[in-house]
Amino acid sequence: MNGQAPLSGAALWARLLVIAALWGAAFPLIRFLAAHLPPFALAGVRGTLAAVAVFVFLWFRRELDGISRGVLLAAVVLGTLSGVIPNTLIPLALQRMEAAPASLVQAAGPLMVTLLAAIFLPGEKPTPRMLAGIGTGFLGIAIVVGPGGLGGGSALGALLVLGATFSYAVSTVWVRMAPRGPAAALALGQQAVSAIFSGSLALAVDGPGALVQPPEVWVVAVILAVFATAVPLTMFLGLATRARAADAAMVGYLQPVFATAIAVLWLGEVPSWSVLAGGAVVLAAVWLVTTRRR
């Protein structure tokens, strides 16, 4: 923790709420943009604008050092697993389902991380409490995507979100398997690789004509890339160095709440009772998995 006392109290909660609100806004924003931009084009625009924002942020903070060959290779892996794949699958999913259930399905990420860590990370075997949480979490997902849970959406959308969540989980475990480089350099490299790969796919598949959009679409795209991607990412990197891991993980509990509230207020997407009930089960399961008994 860089020799500093861990954040707690109001200072911790202020950061948690801001990060969760910004990250939670991503699902309603993508839901809006998915109706205008093809998935590859949306992923390319998001990656490019976020890379520029992260670069400017790190440049002002003079944290652009630490970029080495090893970091570049790691950035390719992270840019693929935490950039290209989820940034493409989530827009595809949100063409088929609403923002609230999508955010609740993705909240199961810690459950997948726990399962993968048990396989690939020595010393991180799940306890009976964690196994119970994992089973409970997937039951909650079944409730969210069950009959009536998707508000007329497709179960394929939920599978696409699970695919994106699994990709994020693989990325998380891969980073924890061995040191990959400074967090700031990895964050910039991840966004740059995502921008290059997704942008190239967008030009090849969709063509430059896909970028011809009304001004309001570009305004929302900038908000998504800067305020719902780059800003919370850099804030979370800072939080991770100053807070306990369990405290930082609370972002995952708060994010779906903000995603649901924003979707209701902005898009008018009111989740069904089955989505809310399933979401409560998922978040309770994540709490079981990510907390420890004394």
BELQUI-V490868 format. One line per field, one symbol per residue. ss: DSSP state (2 for helix, 1 for strand, 0 for the rest). psi: psi as a letter, one per 30 degrees, with the letter a starting at -180 (. if undefined). A space follows every 10 residues. Layout:
# BELQUI-V490868
ss: ???
psi: ???
This chain:
# BELQUI-V490868
ss: 0000000022 2222222222 2222222222 2220000022 2222222222 2222222222 0000000022 2222222222 2222222222 2222000022 2222220022 2222222222 0000000222 2222222222 2222200000 0000222222 2222222222 2222222000 0022222222 2222222222 2222200222 2000222222 2222222222 2222222222 2200222200 2222222222 2222222000 0022222222 2222222222 0000
psi: ggglkkklbe eeeeeeeeee eeeefeeeee eefffeklee eeeeeeeeee eeeeeeeeee fhhglgjlee eeeeeeeefe egdeeefeee eeefffllee eeeeeffgef eeeeeeefef jkghkkleee eeeeeeefee eeeegakffg hgakfeeeee eeeeeeeeee eeeeefflkf lkeeeeeeee eeeeeeeeee eeeeeflfff fjlleeeeee eeeeeefgde eeeeeeeeef fflleeeeff efeeefeeee eeeeeefgjj kleeeeeeee eeeeeeeeeg lkk.
